[in-house]
Amino acid sequence: MTYLEKLKSPKWQKKRLEILERDNFSCKCCGDFETSLHVHHTKYLANTDPWEYENDSLITLCETCHAEVTWKKKEVKRIIDEEFIYPDLLSELHLLLLEVSKMNPYTILELTKSITHE
């Protein structure tokens, strides 16, 4: 079964609804409740189906915030993979990213804005 097929599973749909209800059908990042809402996995575990995650590792994001959080995570990975940073800082950055990955996406966005002065 592909990941897309798993997202169509009744097990995932039930879990998704549970998270949307918990988050009052609004984006936990910007508060939007009118745009299409996604349930975001804050981490991924090998050999784990989407509905098997603990609720505290799932969060409701609007389509825009979800795209931004996903893009920023991919960009950080790209920078690490292409080694645009000094190799001796790589292990320190990995530890920092582990801590950041546990944060609420809203906190990550605010932290990024403060660093980049957006």
JOBEL-V80262 format. One record per residue. N is the residue number from 1. RES is the residue in one letter. OMEGA is omega as a letter, one per 30 degrees, with the letter a starting at -180 (none if undefined). NEAR is the number of other C-alpha atoms within 10 Angstrom. Layout:
# JOBEL-V80262
N|RES|OMEGA|NEAR ; N|RES|OMEGA|NEAR
This chain:
# JOBEL-V80262
1|M|l|5 ; 2|T|l|6 ; 3|Y|l|10 ; 4|L|l|8 ; 5|E|l|9 ; 6|K|l|15 ; 7|L|l|15 ; 8|K|a|10 ; 9|S|l|13 ; 10|P|l|11 ; 11|K|l|14 ; 12|W|a|17 ; 13|Q|l|15 ; 14|K|l|11 ; 15|K|l|19 ; 16|R|l|22 ; 17|L|l|13 ; 18|E|a|15 ; 19|I|l|20 ; 20|L|l|19 ; 21|E|l|12 ; 22|R|a|13 ; 23|D|l|16 ; 24|N|l|13 ; 25|F|l|21 ; 26|S|l|22 ; 27|C|a|26 ; 28|K|l|18 ; 29|C|a|21 ; 30|C|l|13 ; 31|G|a|14 ; 32|D|l|17 ; 33|F|a|14 ; 34|E|a|10 ; 35|T|l|12 ; 36|S|a|13 ; 37|L|l|19 ; 38|H|l|22 ; 39|V|a|21 ; 40|H|l|19 ; 41|H|a|16 ; 42|T|l|17 ; 43|K|l|11 ; 44|Y|l|11 ; 45|L|l|10 ; 46|A|l|5 ; 47|N|a|7 ; 48|T|l|9 ; 49|D|a|14 ; 50|P|a|21 ; 51|W|a|18 ; 52|E|a|12 ; 53|Y|l|16 ; 54|E|a|10 ; 55|N|a|14 ; 56|D|l|11 ; 57|S|l|16 ; 58|L|a|21 ; 59|I|l|23 ; 60|T|l|26 ; 61|L|l|29 ; 62|C|a|23 ; 63|E|a|15 ; 64|T|a|17 ; 65|C|l|21 ; 66|H|l|20 ; 67|A|a|13 ; 68|E|l|13 ; 69|V|a|19 ; 70|T|l|14 ; 71|W|a|12 ; 72|K|l|15 ; 73|K|l|14 ; 74|K|a|12 ; 75|E|l|12 ; 76|V|l|12 ; 77|K|l|14 ; 78|R|a|12 ; 79|I|l|11 ; 80|I|a|16 ; 81|D|a|11 ; 82|E|l|8 ; 83|E|l|11 ; 84|F|l|10 ; 85|I|l|12 ; 86|Y|a|8 ; 87|P|a|11 ; 88|D|l|8 ; 89|L|a|9 ; 90|L|a|15 ; 91|S|l|10 ; 92|E|l|10 ; 93|L|l|15 ; 94|H|l|13 ; 95|L|l|11 ; 96|L|l|11 ; 97|L|l|15 ; 98|L|l|11 ; 99|E|a|10 ; 100|V|a|14 ; 101|S|l|15 ; 102|K|a|13 ; 103|M|l|13 ; 104|N|l|16 ; 105|P|l|24 ; 106|Y|l|16 ; 107|T|l|12 ; 108|I|a|18 ; 109|L|l|16 ; 110|E|l|14 ; 111|L|l|13 ; 112|T|l|13 ; 113|K|a|11 ; 114|S|l|10 ; 115|I|a|9 ; 116|T|a|8 ; 117|H|l|8 ; 118|E|none|7
